[in-house]
């Protein structure tokens, strides 16, 4: 099975700048449709997310689990399920190995699910997402949701640039079978 590795904030849900409550989970337009298209085509879906709010004391691991449960609940109402969530709880100054754009979380997911990251896609709205994809040999998609439009205007490039997850899903389905 091939996998699509997704950033959470700004790609699937509205960017809230340190989302710290499940009540703040709000799907972006096109997110549910795009994820369903990918899942229906046989792709696995994994979220890879930096969550420095934990290291900054803005939320706990328990709250993060509740946020992800709420996201799963909202997606399930539309027939979608994320296979797994991988997160980095550290602040950038910790210089850990699990913070995007370093590939540690992708390598863990690949080991856990038995896939080749080079046959994957990484979708996100920030340079760390695009660099993560490049660092693990995956194809990269920058979405213009979240901060994506601003980073595109500043010169960030990716293998493909999409307005939202539904456009990214159409692109992926058009070039590869799962």
VEXLUMPA-414439 format. One record per atom (N, C-alpha, C): residue number from 1; residue in three letters; chain; atom name; x, y, z. Coordinates in steps of 0.2 Angstrom, whole numbers, always signed. Layout:
N
    n  res  chain  atom      x      y      z
  NUM  ALA      A    CA      X      Y      Z
...
END
This chain:
178
    n  res  chain  atom      x      y      z
    1  UNK      A     N     +4     -6     +0
    1  UNK      A    CA     +0     +0     +0
    1  UNK      A     C     +4     +6     +0
    2  UNK      A     N     +2    +11     -4
    2  UNK      A    CA     +6    +18     -4
    2  UNK      A     C     +2    +22     +1
    3  UNK      A     N     +6    +27     +4
    3  UNK      A    CA     +4    +31     +9
    3  UNK      A     C     +4    +39     +7
    4  UNK      A     N     +0    +43    +10
    4  UNK      A    CA     +0    +50     +9
    4  UNK      A     C     +1    +52    +16
    5  UNK      A     N     +7    +56    +17
    5  UNK      A    CA     +9    +59    +23
    5  UNK      A     C     +7    +66    +24
    6  UNK      A     N     +3    +68    +29
    6  UNK      A    CA     -1    +74    +29
    6  UNK      A     C     +1    +78    +35
    7  UNK      A     N     +2    +85    +34
    7  UNK      A    CA     +3    +89    +39
    7  UNK      A     C     -4    +90    +42
    8  UNK      A     N     -5    +92    +48
    8  UNK      A    CA    -12    +93    +51
    8  UNK      A     C    -14   +100    +50
    9  UNK      A     N    -11   +105    +54
    9  UNK      A    CA    -13   +112    +54
    9  UNK      A     C    -12   +115    +48
   10  UNK      A     N    -17   +118    +45
   10  UNK      A    CA    -16   +122    +39
   10  UNK      A     C    -16   +118    +32
   11  UNK      A     N    -17   +111    +33
   11  UNK      A    CA    -18   +106    +28
   11  UNK      A     C    -24   +103    +28
   12  UNK      A     N    -26   +100    +34
   12  UNK      A    CA    -32    +96    +35
   12  UNK      A     C    -37   +101    +39
   13  UNK      A     N    -34   +104    +44
   13  UNK      A    CA    -39   +108    +49
   13  UNK      A     C    -36   +115    +48
   14  UNK      A     N    -40   +120    +50
   14  UNK      A    CA    -39   +127    +50
   14  UNK      A     C    -33   +128    +55
   15  UNK      A     N    -28   +132    +53
   15  UNK      A    CA    -23   +134    +57
   15  UNK      A     C    -25   +139    +63
   16  UNK      A     N    -24   +136    +69
   16  UNK      A    CA    -26   +140    +75
   16  UNK      A     C    -20   +143    +79
   17  UNK      A     N    -14   +142    +77
   17  UNK      A    CA     -8   +144    +81
   17  UNK      A     C     -9   +141    +88
   18  UNK      A     N     -6   +135    +89
   18  UNK      A    CA     -6   +131    +95
   18  UNK      A     C    -13   +129    +97
   19  UNK      A     N    -16   +126    +93
   19  UNK      A    CA    -23   +123    +94
   19  UNK      A     C    -22   +119   +101
   20  UNK      A     N    -26   +121   +106
   20  UNK      A    CA    -26   +118   +112
   20  UNK      A     C    -32   +115   +115
   21  UNK      A     N    -37   +114   +111
   21  UNK      A    CA    -44   +111   +113
   21  UNK      A     C    -47   +108   +108
   22  UNK      A     N    -50   +102   +109
   22  UNK      A    CA    -54    +98   +104
   22  UNK      A     C    -59   +102   +100
   23  UNK      A     N    -62   +107   +104
   23  UNK      A    CA    -67   +111   +101
   23  UNK      A     C    -65   +116    +96
   24  UNK      A     N    -58   +117    +95
   24  UNK      A    CA    -56   +121    +90
   24  UNK      A     C    -54   +117    +83
   25  UNK      A     N    -56   +111    +83
   25  UNK      A    CA    -54   +107    +77
   25  UNK      A     C    -60   +109    +72
   26  UNK      A     N    -57   +112    +66
   26  UNK      A    CA    -62   +114    +61
   26  UNK      A     C    -58   +112    +54
   27  UNK      A     N    -62   +107    +51
   27  UNK      A    CA    -59   +105    +44
   27  UNK      A     C    -59   +110    +39
   28  UNK      A     N    -54   +110    +35
   28  UNK      A    CA    -53   +115    +30
   28  UNK      A     C    -58   +113    +24
   29  UNK      A     N    -60   +118    +20
   29  UNK      A    CA    -64   +116    +14
   29  UNK      A     C    -60   +112    +10
   30  UNK      A     N    -63   +107     +7
   30  UNK      A    CA    -59   +102     +2
   30  UNK      A     C    -55    +96     +6
   31  UNK      A     N    -54    +97    +13
   31  UNK      A    CA    -50    +92    +16
   31  UNK      A     C    -54    +85    +16
   32  UNK      A     N    -60    +85    +18
   32  UNK      A    CA    -64    +79    +19
   32  UNK      A     C    -64    +75    +12
   33  UNK      A     N    -66    +79     +7
   33  UNK      A    CA    -67    +77     +0
   33  UNK      A     C    -60    +74     -2
   34  UNK      A     N    -55    +77     -1
   34  UNK      A    CA    -48    +75     -4
   34  UNK      A     C    -46    +69     +0
   35  UNK      A     N    -47    +69     +6
   35  UNK      A    CA    -45    +63    +10
   35  UNK      A     C    -49    +57     +8
   36  UNK      A     N    -55    +58     +7
   36  UNK      A    CA    -60    +52     +5
   36  UNK      A     C    -58    +50     -2
   37  UNK      A     N    -56    +54     -6
   37  UNK      A    CA    -54    +52    -13
   37  UNK      A     C    -47    +48    -13
   38  UNK      A     N    -43    +50     -8
   38  UNK      A    CA    -37    +46     -8
   38  UNK      A     C    -38    +39     -4
   39  UNK      A     N    -42    +39     +1
   39  UNK      A    CA    -43    +33     +4
   39  UNK      A     C    -47    +28     +0
   40  UNK      A     N    -52    +31     -4
   40  UNK      A    CA    -56    +27     -9
   40  UNK      A     C    -52    +24    -14
   41  UNK      A     N    -46    +27    -16
   41  UNK      A    CA    -42    +25    -21
   41  UNK      A     C    -37    +20    -18
   42  UNK      A     N    -37    +18    -11
   42  UNK      A    CA    -33    +13     -8
   42  UNK      A     C    -26    +16     -5
   43  UNK      A     N    -26    +23     -4
   43  UNK      A    CA    -20    +25     -1
   43  UNK      A     C    -21    +25     +7
   44  UNK      A     N    -16    +24    +10
   44  UNK      A    CA    -16    +25    +18
   44  UNK      A     C    -15    +32    +19
   45  UNK      A     N    -17    +34    +25
   45  UNK      A    CA    -17    +41    +27
   45  UNK      A     C    -14    +42    +34
   46  UNK      A     N     -8    +45    +34
   46  UNK      A    CA     -4    +46    +40
   46  UNK      A     C     -3    +54    +41
   47  UNK      A     N     -4    +56    +47
   47  UNK      A    CA     -3    +63    +49
   47  UNK      A     C     +4    +63    +53
   48  UNK      A     N     +8    +68    +50
   48  UNK      A    CA    +15    +69    +53
   48  UNK      A     C    +15    +77    +55
   49  UNK      A     N    +15    +78    +62
   49  UNK      A    CA    +14    +85    +64
   49  UNK      A     C    +19    +87    +69
   50  UNK      A     N    +21    +93    +69
   50  UNK      A    CA    +25    +96    +74
   50  UNK      A     C    +20    +99    +79
   51  UNK      A     N    +21    +98    +85
   51  UNK      A    CA    +17   +100    +90
   51  UNK      A     C    +21   +103    +96
   52  UNK      A     N    +24   +109    +95
   52  UNK      A    CA    +29   +112   +100
   52  UNK      A     C    +25   +115   +105
   53  UNK      A     N    +18   +116   +104
   53  UNK      A    CA    +14   +118   +110
   53  UNK      A     C    +14   +114   +116
   54  UNK      A     N    +16   +107   +115
   54  UNK      A    CA    +17   +103   +121
   54  UNK      A     C    +23   +105   +125
   55  UNK      A     N    +29   +106   +121
   55  UNK      A    CA    +35   +108   +124
   55  UNK      A     C    +35   +115   +127
   56  UNK      A     N    +30   +119   +124
   56  UNK      A    CA    +29   +126   +127
   56  UNK      A     C    +24   +126   +133
   57  UNK      A     N    +21   +120   +134
   57  UNK      A    CA    +17   +120   +140
   57  UNK      A     C    +10   +123   +138
   58  UNK      A     N     +8   +123   +132
   58  UNK      A    CA     +2   +126   +130
   58  UNK      A     C     -4   +120   +129
   59  UNK      A     N     -2   +114   +129
   59  UNK      A    CA     -6   +108   +129
   59  UNK      A     C     -2   +102   +131
   60  UNK      A     N     -6    +97   +134
   60  UNK      A    CA     -3    +91   +136
   60  UNK      A     C     -4    +86   +131
   61  UNK      A     N     +0    +80   +132
   61  UNK      A    CA     -1    +74   +128
   61  UNK      A     C     -8    +72   +128
   62  UNK      A     N    -12    +72   +133
   62  UNK      A    CA    -18    +70   +134
   62  UNK      A     C    -23    +74   +130
   63  UNK      A     N    -22    +81   +130
   63  UNK      A    CA    -26    +85   +126
   63  UNK      A     C    -25    +84   +118
   64  UNK      A     N    -18    +83   +117
   64  UNK      A    CA    -17    +81   +110
   64  UNK      A     C    -21    +75   +107
   65  UNK      A     N    -21    +70   +112
   65  UNK      A    CA    -25    +64   +110
   65  UNK      A     C    -32    +65   +109
   66  UNK      A     N    -35    +70   +113
   66  UNK      A    CA    -42    +72   +113
   66  UNK      A     C    -43    +76   +106
   67  UNK      A     N    -38    +80   +104
   67  UNK      A    CA    -39    +84    +98
   67  UNK      A     C    -39    +79    +92
   68  UNK      A     N    -34    +74    +92
   68  UNK      A    CA    -34    +69    +87
   68  UNK      A     C    -40    +65    +87
   69  UNK      A     N    -43    +63    +92
   69  UNK      A    CA    -49    +59    +93
   69  UNK      A     C    -55    +63    +90
   70  UNK      A     N    -55    +70    +91
   70  UNK      A    CA    -60    +74    +88
   70  UNK      A     C    -60    +75    +81
   71  UNK      A     N    -53    +75    +78
   71  UNK      A    CA    -52    +75    +71
   71  UNK      A     C    -55    +69    +68
   72  UNK      A     N    -53    +63    +71
   72  UNK      A    CA    -55    +57    +68
   72  UNK      A     C    -63    +56    +68
   73  UNK      A     N    -66    +59    +73
   73  UNK      A    CA    -73    +59    +74
   73  UNK      A     C    -76    +63    +68
   74  UNK      A     N    -74    +69    +67
   74  UNK      A    CA    -76    +73    +61
   74  UNK      A     C    -75    +70    +54
   75  UNK      A     N    -69    +67    +54
   75  UNK      A    CA    -68    +63    +47
   75  UNK      A     C    -72    +57    +46
   76  UNK      A     N    -73    +53    +52
   76  UNK      A    CA    -77    +47    +51
   76  UNK      A     C    -84    +49    +49
   77  UNK      A     N    -87    +55    +51
   77  UNK      A    CA    -94    +56    +49
   77  UNK      A     C    -94    +57    +41
   78  UNK      A     N    -88    +58    +38
   78  UNK      A    CA    -88    +58    +31
   78  UNK      A     C    -85    +52    +28
   79  UNK      A     N    -84    +47    +32
   79  UNK      A    CA    -82    +41    +29
   79  UNK      A     C    -74    +40    +29
   80  UNK      A     N    -70    +44    +32
   80  UNK      A    CA    -63    +44    +32
   80  UNK      A     C    -60    +42    +38
   81  UNK      A     N    -54    +39    +38
   81  UNK      A    CA    -51    +37    +44
   81  UNK      A     C    -43    +38    +43
   82  UNK      A     N    -40    +42    +47
   82  UNK      A    CA    -33    +43    +47
   82  UNK      A     C    -30    +36    +50
   83  UNK      A     N    -25    +33    +47
   83  UNK      A    CA    -22    +27    +50
   83  UNK      A     C    -18    +28    +56
   84  UNK      A     N    -14    +34    +56
   84  UNK      A    CA    -10    +35    +62
   84  UNK      A     C     -8    +42    +63
   85  UNK      A     N     -7    +44    +69
   85  UNK      A    CA     -4    +51    +70
   85  UNK      A     C     +3    +50    +73
   86  UNK      A     N     +8    +54    +70
   86  UNK      A    CA    +14    +54    +73
   86  UNK      A     C    +16    +62    +74
   87  UNK      A     N    +18    +63    +80
   87  UNK      A    CA    +19    +70    +82
   87  UNK      A     C    +26    +71    +85
   88  UNK      A     N    +29    +77    +85
   88  UNK      A    CA    +35    +79    +88
   88  UNK      A     C    +32    +84    +93
   89  UNK      A     N    +34    +83   +100
   89  UNK      A    CA    +32    +87   +105
   89  UNK      A     C    +37    +93   +107
   90  UNK      A     N    +42    +93   +103
   90  UNK      A    CA    +48    +97   +105
   90  UNK      A     C    +48   +104   +102
   91  UNK      A     N    +51   +109   +106
   91  UNK      A    CA    +52   +115   +103
   91  UNK      A     C    +58   +115    +98
   92  UNK      A     N    +58   +120    +93
   92  UNK      A    CA    +64   +120    +88
   92  UNK      A     C    +71   +120    +92
   93  UNK      A     N    +72   +123    +97
   93  UNK      A    CA    +78   +124   +100
   93  UNK      A     C    +80   +117   +103
   94  UNK      A     N    +76   +112   +104
   94  UNK      A    CA    +78   +106   +107
   94  UNK      A     C    +82   +102   +102
   95  UNK      A     N    +82   +104    +96
   95  UNK      A    CA    +86   +100    +90
   95  UNK      A     C    +85    +93    +91
   96  UNK      A     N    +79    +90    +91
   96  UNK      A    CA    +77    +83    +92
   96  UNK      A     C    +78    +80    +85
   97  UNK      A     N    +77    +74    +84
   97  UNK      A    CA    +77    +70    +78
   97  UNK      A     C    +70    +69    +75
   98  UNK      A     N    +65    +71    +79
   98  UNK      A    CA    +58    +69    +77
   98  UNK      A     C    +55    +76    +74
   99  UNK      A     N    +58    +81    +74
   99  UNK      A    CA    +54    +87    +72
   99  UNK      A     C    +55    +88    +64
  100  UNK      A     N    +50    +89    +61
  100  UNK      A    CA    +50    +91    +54
  100  UNK      A     C    +54    +97    +53
  101  UNK      A     N    +59    +97    +48
  101  UNK      A    CA    +59    +93    +42
  101  UNK      A     C    +63    +86    +42
  102  UNK      A     N    +66    +85    +48
  102  UNK      A    CA    +70    +78    +49
  102  UNK      A     C    +65    +73    +48
  103  UNK      A     N    +67    +67    +45
  103  UNK      A    CA    +63    +62    +43
  103  UNK      A     C    +61    +56    +48
  104  UNK      A     N    +63    +57    +54
  104  UNK      A    CA    +62    +52    +59
  104  UNK      A     C    +55    +50    +60
  105  UNK      A     N    +50    +54    +60
  105  UNK      A    CA    +43    +52    +61
  105  UNK      A     C    +41    +48    +55
  106  UNK      A     N    +43    +50    +49
  106  UNK      A    CA    +41    +46    +43
  106  UNK      A     C    +45    +39    +43
  107  UNK      A     N    +51    +39    +45
  107  UNK      A    CA    +54    +32    +46
  107  UNK      A     C    +51    +28    +51
  108  UNK      A     N    +48    +31    +56
  108  UNK      A    CA    +45    +27    +61
  108  UNK      A     C    +38    +24    +58
  109  UNK      A     N    +35    +29    +54
  109  UNK      A    CA    +28    +27    +51
  109  UNK      A     C    +30    +21    +46
  110  UNK      A     N    +35    +22    +42
  110  UNK      A    CA    +36    +17    +37
  110  UNK      A     C    +38    +10    +40
  111  UNK      A     N    +42    +10    +45
  111  UNK      A    CA    +43     +4    +49
  111  UNK      A     C    +37     +1    +52
  112  UNK      A     N    +32     +5    +55
  112  UNK      A    CA    +26     +2    +58
  112  UNK      A     C    +21     +0    +53
  113  UNK      A     N    +21     +3    +47
  113  UNK      A    CA    +16     +1    +42
  113  UNK      A     C    +19     -2    +36
  114  UNK      A     N    +25     -3    +35
  114  UNK      A    CA    +29     -7    +30
  114  UNK      A     C    +28     -4    +23
  115  UNK      A     N    +30     +3    +23
  115  UNK      A    CA    +30     +6    +16
  115  UNK      A     C    +36     +9    +15
  116  UNK      A     N    +37    +11     +8
  116  UNK      A    CA    +43    +14     +6
  116  UNK      A     C    +42    +22     +6
  117  UNK      A     N    +45    +26    +10
  117  UNK      A    CA    +44    +33     +9
  117  UNK      A     C    +45    +36     +3
  118  UNK      A     N    +49    +33     -1
  118  UNK      A    CA    +50    +36     -8
  118  UNK      A     C    +44    +35    -13
  119  UNK      A     N    +40    +30    -11
  119  UNK      A    CA    +34    +29    -15
  119  UNK      A     C    +28    +33    -12
  120  UNK      A     N    +29    +38     -7
  120  UNK      A    CA    +24    +42     -4
  120  UNK      A     C    +23    +49     -6
  121  UNK      A     N    +18    +52     -4
  121  UNK      A    CA    +18    +59     -5
  121  UNK      A     C    +17    +63     +2
  122  UNK      A     N    +20    +69     +2
  122  UNK      A    CA    +20    +73     +8
  122  UNK      A     C    +16    +79     +6
  123  UNK      A     N    +11    +80    +10
  123  UNK      A    CA     +7    +86     +9
  123  UNK      A     C     +7    +91    +15
  124  UNK      A     N     +8    +97    +14
  124  UNK      A    CA     +8   +102    +19
  124  UNK      A     C     +8   +109    +16
  125  UNK      A     N     +8   +114    +21
  125  UNK      A    CA     +7   +121    +19
  125  UNK      A     C    +14   +125    +21
  126  UNK      A     N    +19   +121    +24
  126  UNK      A    CA    +25   +125    +26
  126  UNK      A     C    +31   +122    +23
  127  UNK      A     N    +37   +126    +23
  127  UNK      A    CA    +43   +124    +21
  127  UNK      A     C    +45   +117    +24
  128  UNK      A     N    +44   +116    +31
  128  UNK      A    CA    +46   +110    +34
  128  UNK      A     C    +42   +104    +31
  129  UNK      A     N    +36   +105    +29
  129  UNK      A    CA    +33    +99    +26
  129  UNK      A     C    +36    +97    +19
  130  UNK      A     N    +37   +102    +15
  130  UNK      A    CA    +41   +101     +8
  130  UNK      A     C    +48    +98    +10
  131  UNK      A     N    +51   +101    +14
  131  UNK      A    CA    +58    +98    +16
  131  UNK      A     C    +58    +91    +18
  132  UNK      A     N    +53    +90    +22
  132  UNK      A    CA    +52    +83    +25
  132  UNK      A     C    +51    +78    +19
  133  UNK      A     N    +47    +80    +15
  133  UNK      A    CA    +46    +76     +9
  133  UNK      A     C    +53    +75     +5
  134  UNK      A     N    +56    +80     +4
  134  UNK      A    CA    +63    +79     +0
  134  UNK      A     C    +68    +75     +4
  135  UNK      A     N    +68    +76    +11
  135  UNK      A    CA    +72    +72    +15
  135  UNK      A     C    +71    +65    +16
  136  UNK      A     N    +65    +63    +14
  136  UNK      A    CA    +63    +56    +14
  136  UNK      A     C    +62    +53     +7
  137  UNK      A     N    +63    +57     +2
  137  UNK      A    CA    +63    +55     -5
  137  UNK      A     C    +56    +54     -8
  138  UNK      A     N    +51    +57     -4
  138  UNK      A    CA    +44    +57     -6
  138  UNK      A     C    +43    +63    -11
  139  UNK      A     N    +37    +62    -15
  139  UNK      A    CA    +35    +68    -19
  139  UNK      A     C    +31    +73    -14
  140  UNK      A     N    +32    +79    -16
  140  UNK      A    CA    +30    +85    -11
  140  UNK      A     C    +24    +88    -15
  141  UNK      A     N    +19    +90    -10
  141  UNK      A    CA    +14    +94    -13
  141  UNK      A     C    +13   +100     -7
  142  UNK      A     N    +13   +106    -10
  142  UNK      A    CA    +12   +112     -6
  142  UNK      A     C     +4   +114     -7
  143  UNK      A     N     +0   +114     -1
  143  UNK      A    CA     -6   +116     -2
  143  UNK      A     C     -7   +124     +0
  144  UNK      A     N    -11   +128     -4
  144  UNK      A    CA    -11   +135     -3
  144  UNK      A     C    -16   +137     +3
  145  UNK      A     N    -18   +132     +7
  145  UNK      A    CA    -22   +133    +13
  145  UNK      A     C    -17   +135    +19
  146  UNK      A     N    -19   +136    +24
  146  UNK      A    CA    -15   +138    +30
  146  UNK      A     C    -10   +143    +28
  147  UNK      A     N     -4   +142    +29
  147  UNK      A    CA     +2   +147    +27
  147  UNK      A     C     +4   +146    +20
  148  UNK      A     N     +2   +141    +16
  148  UNK      A    CA     +4   +139    +10
  148  UNK      A     C     +5   +144     +5
  149  UNK      A     N     -1   +148     +4
  149  UNK      A    CA     -1   +154     -1
  149  UNK      A     C     +5   +159     +0
  150  UNK      A     N     +6   +160     +7
  150  UNK      A    CA    +11   +165     +9
  150  UNK      A     C    +18   +162     +7
  151  UNK      A     N    +19   +156     +9
  151  UNK      A    CA    +26   +153     +7
  151  UNK      A     C    +27   +152     +0
  152  UNK      A     N    +21   +151     -4
  152  UNK      A    CA    +22   +150    -11
  152  UNK      A     C    +24   +157    -14
  153  UNK      A     N    +21   +163    -12
  153  UNK      A    CA    +22   +169    -14
  153  UNK      A     C    +30   +171    -12
  154  UNK      A     N    +32   +168     -7
  154  UNK      A    CA    +39   +170     -5
  154  UNK      A     C    +44   +165     -8
  155  UNK      A     N    +42   +161    -13
  155  UNK      A    CA    +46   +157    -17
  155  UNK      A     C    +47   +150    -16
  156  UNK      A     N    +43   +147    -11
  156  UNK      A    CA    +43   +140     -9
  156  UNK      A     C    +40   +136    -15
  157  UNK      A     N    +44   +131    -17
  157  UNK      A    CA    +42   +127    -23
  157  UNK      A     C    +41   +120    -20
  158  UNK      A     N    +37   +116    -24
  158  UNK      A    CA    +36   +109    -22
  158  UNK      A     C    +35   +105    -29
  159  UNK      A     N    +35    +98    -28
  159  UNK      A    CA    +33    +95    -35
  159  UNK      A     C    +27    +97    -38
  160  UNK      A     N    +22    +99    -33
  160  UNK      A    CA    +15   +101    -36
  160  UNK      A     C    +13   +106    -31
  161  UNK      A     N     +9   +111    -33
  161  UNK      A    CA     +6   +116    -29
  161  UNK      A     C     -2   +115    -30
  162  UNK      A     N     -6   +114    -25
  162  UNK      A    CA    -13   +113    -25
  162  UNK      A     C    -17   +118    -21
  163  UNK      A     N    -23   +120    -23
  163  UNK      A    CA    -27   +125    -19
  163  UNK      A     C    -29   +122    -12
  164  UNK      A     N    -30   +115    -12
  164  UNK      A    CA    -32   +112     -6
  164  UNK      A     C    -31   +105     -7
  165  UNK      A     N    -34   +101     -2
  165  UNK      A    CA    -32    +94     -2
  165  UNK      A     C    -36    +90     -7
  166  UNK      A     N    -42    +93     -9
  166  UNK      A    CA    -46    +89    -14
  166  UNK      A     C    -42    +90    -21
  167  UNK      A     N    -39    +96    -22
  167  UNK      A    CA    -35    +96    -29
  167  UNK      A     C    -29    +92    -28
  168  UNK      A     N    -26    +92    -22
  168  UNK      A    CA    -20    +88    -21
  168  UNK      A     C    -22    +80    -23
  169  UNK      A     N    -27    +78    -20
  169  UNK      A    CA    -30    +71    -21
  169  UNK      A     C    -31    +70    -29
  170  UNK      A     N    -34    +74    -32
  170  UNK      A    CA    -35    +73    -39
  170  UNK      A     C    -28    +73    -43
  171  UNK      A     N    -23    +77    -41
  171  UNK      A    CA    -17    +76    -44
  171  UNK      A     C    -13    +69    -43
  172  UNK      A     N    -14    +67    -36
  172  UNK      A    CA    -11    +61    -35
  172  UNK      A     C    -14    +55    -38
  173  UNK      A     N    -21    +55    -38
  173  UNK      A    CA    -24    +50    -42
  173  UNK      A     C    -23    +50    -49
  174  UNK      A     N    -21    +55    -52
  174  UNK      A    CA    -20    +56    -59
  174  UNK      A     C    -13    +53    -61
  175  UNK      A     N     -9    +53    -56
  175  UNK      A    CA     -2    +51    -58
  175  UNK      A     C     +0    +44    -56
  176  UNK      A     N     -3    +41    -51
  176  UNK      A    CA     -1    +35    -48
  176  UNK      A     C     -7    +31    -45
  177  UNK      A     N     -7    +24    -46
  177  UNK      A    CA    -11    +20    -43
  177  UNK      A     C     -8    +18    -36
  178  UNK      A     N    -12    +17    -31
  178  UNK      A    CA    -10    +15    -24
  178  UNK      A     C     -6     +8    -24
END
